[in-house]
Amino acid sequence: MGTSHAKRLFNREIEGAILAAVCDVREDRMVKAREEFGDRVKRFLTIDEFFADADIDGVIIATPHYDHPTLAIRSFEKGWHVLCEKPAGVYTKNVRLMNEAAAKSGKVFSMMFNQRTNPLYQKMRELIQSGELGEIKRTNWIITDWYRAQSYYDSGGWRATWEGEGGGVMLNQSPHQLDLWQWITGMMPTRIRSFCGFGKYHDIEVEDDVTAYVEYENGATGLFVTSTGEAPGTNRFEVAGDRGKLVIENGDLTFWRLRQSEREFNQTFKGGFGEPESWKIDIPVRGKNEQHLGILENWVDAILNGTELLAPGEEGIKSLAISNGVYLSSWLDDWVELPIDEDLYYEKLQEKIATSTFSKDTKKDVTLDVSGTH
């Protein structure tokens, strides 16, 4: 993703921003950067040199997950604006420190939650937040349409390990959906019970299959199902309320709208068998899904013009809190309350790292072409 963002900036696709410097600890990537960008873009092989000599206003962090908070904090201390790739980090304990550093700096901090630019999800959020759906009763998201072959996991020594990546499908592929889940509904779970398959479909030590059940403060329930081992996959998001049901699937938003609140019908209907009248409405959705370009433009506009952020960086902790809760529940084989015990989570994660017997070529790194994957 770092390569993709750098190319967009270099090609001047984002008005008001230019690519001034890149940093990568891999020499082959710096050779590639010189071939593509020439000497107009400064190149740094070490983080310390980058922070000492890069003449920039803002930084995009697109590194393995553990480094996100550390690099963001150093950037804020330098007085730089920050756009961070998902996830915000691996565990919420140090992401809180990142958020505190952002607040102290007063700089513009955004997360690369590019799915927030999708008009489908924006419209669904609008319908829910406006009260059109009524009180939420249930949420279901099955998102299994990002199949990954073993070669994907073999492409980097850090991938799919507790020490290098900190998790699997919940931390790598699912952050966008976890973010949308809470952003669209406006609700965070209060407790979670999850079941994870670790290395179920691949030769990896982290999870590639998850089923998580959640409960909300208002009594609503939710289900999140995800995997990188199913083909063909499914992407269906369903939210049921007392005024009907919203479904996003196959690029369409459908509203089964009740003429009468289900709760009201339940109390007043005297006919025994029967249900509220329902209208199937194909919701018109207008606008273009700008994805990464949209978030990049929004971040730059916020820096230059004070535009409101679509994906404030401080909100990155919310999706991470859900994934941390999923892991902890699976590790403990029990329910966990949110917010989780952050010290316990960190302790259990360190145990996973310390007791790992998984062997992988940690020197192997291949830069994959992400075009067509999002």
Secondary structure by P-SEA (a helix, b strand, c coil): caaaaaaaaaacccccccccccccccaaaaaaaaacccccbbbbccaaaaaacccccbbbbbccccaaaaaaaaaaaabbbbbbcccccccaaaaaaaaaaaaaaccbbbccccccccaaaaaaaaaaaacccccccbbbbbccccccccccccccccccccccccccccccccaaaaaaaaaaaccccccccccccccccccccccccbbbbbbccccccbbbbcccccccbbbbbbbbcccbbbbbcccbbbbbcccccaaaaaacccccccccbbbbbcccccccccaaaaaaaaaaaaacccccccccccaaaaaaaaaaaaaaaaaaccccccccaaaaaaaaaaaaaaaccccccccccccccccccc
